[in-house]
Amino acid sequence: MRGIEVIKVYADGSTTRTAYVIEGVCRGVQPMAHKQTSNVGEYVAVWKAVKKAHEKGLREIEVLSDSELIIKQLKGEYAINNKKLREYALRIWAEAENFDKIEFAWVSREDNPAGKMLESVARGATKCQRRLKNDKENT
């Protein structure tokens, strides 16, 4: 009998957006409500990814992020001294209770599809901003 497949859940965050890719299930990019630090963005991305995996009924996941700090903090290898980051870690750990198995692992930026999604959105936003600026200057 084959066991439950562990699904890879990629997350990445920036100061303005979060992204997740749940391999073979779904993906998403969302704006942050307010501009945050990049570490807060990374935590929010992981939290949203874990919540979405739970909503999709997944039971065993491996959460991958290119933020070594966040991964080591979530694994308990580093202390979380920042109050805001600790609040997000507590949310993630509470959500983790919904899974039969959850692991946190680091992935390189190049191998993180969520990071690639953020880069793509950022490039598109920059092009739009340039076009708007040029249009204003030419009117």
N, C-alpha and C positions, 0 to 999 in steps of 0.2 A: 504494500500500500504506500502510495506517494504522500509525503507530508505537505503541509501548506507551504506555498512558495513565498519566500521573503521578497517583498517588493521594495525596490530602490526609490527613495523619495529625496529628490535634490532640492535644495533651497539656496537662495541668494538674496541679499538685501543691500540697498544703498541708502543714501540720505533721503531719497525721494520716492523710491519704489521697492516693492518686494516681488519675488518670482518663485514659483515652485514648479517642479516637473515630477509627477508620479508616474513612473515608467509603465507604459502600456495602459494607463488609466485616464489621466487628464493633466492639464498644465494651466498656469495662469500667471498674469502680471497684474499687480494692483498698485495704485498710488498710495503713498503714506498720507495720512490725514494732515500731518504737519511735518516740516523738514526736521529730521532727527540726526543723531550721530550715526556713523556707518555701523557701529556695533549694535545699536538699537535696531537699525534696519535689518541686520543679520538675524537677531533674535526674533523679531517680528516675522521674518520670512520663515524661519524654522517653525514657529508657533502656528502660523497659518497653514503650512504644509502638513504638519501633524494633525491639525484639526480636520483638514480636507481628507486626509487618509482615513481618519476615523469616520467621517461622514460617508465615505465610499465603502465602508464596511470591511476595510482591510484589517487583518489580524496580526500579521508579522511584517514589520518594516525595518529598513535600514535607512536612517536619515543621514544624508551626505551634504556637507557644506564645505566651501573653500576657506572658511574662517577657522583657523586652527584654535584661536582663543575660545570661540564659542563652543566648539566641539570638546575641547579639554575641560571647559567649565561644566558643560552638561554631563560629562562622564565623571565629574568629581575630582579630576586631576589638578585643577586650578581653582582657587577661591574666587568667589564673585563678590568683589568689594563695592561695586556700584549698585546703589539701591534699585534703580530702574531696571538694570539688567537682571538683578536677582528676582524682581517681580515677574519678568518674562520667563526666567528659568523655572520658577515655581509653576507658572501656567503650563509650560511644556511638560514638566514632570507630572502634573496632575492629569494632563491629557494622555500621557504615556501609560497611565493606569488602565486605559481602555484597550490596550493591545496585549496579546499573548506574548509577543516578543518585540522589543524595540532596541535598536542599537544606533549609536551615533558614531560617525566616522568622517575623517577629513578626506576631501577629494581636491585635486588640483583645479585651479581656475579653468585650465584648458579642457578638463574632463567634466566640467559642471554645466549641463545644459541649461540650468536655471540662470547661471551667470551669462551665458550666451544670449538668452532671451533679454536680460536686462540691458546688455550692450546694444543689442539690435534696437530696442525701444529708445534708448538714449541717443543713438545715432539718428534715428528718425525724428526725434524731438528737436535735436540740434539743427537738422536740415530745415524743419518747419520754422524754427525761430529765425534762421538766416533769411528764409524766403519772406517772412513777415517784415523783418527789418528792411530788406531790400525794397519791398513793395511800398513801405512807408516813405523811404528816402526818395523813391521815384514818383511820388504823387505830389 
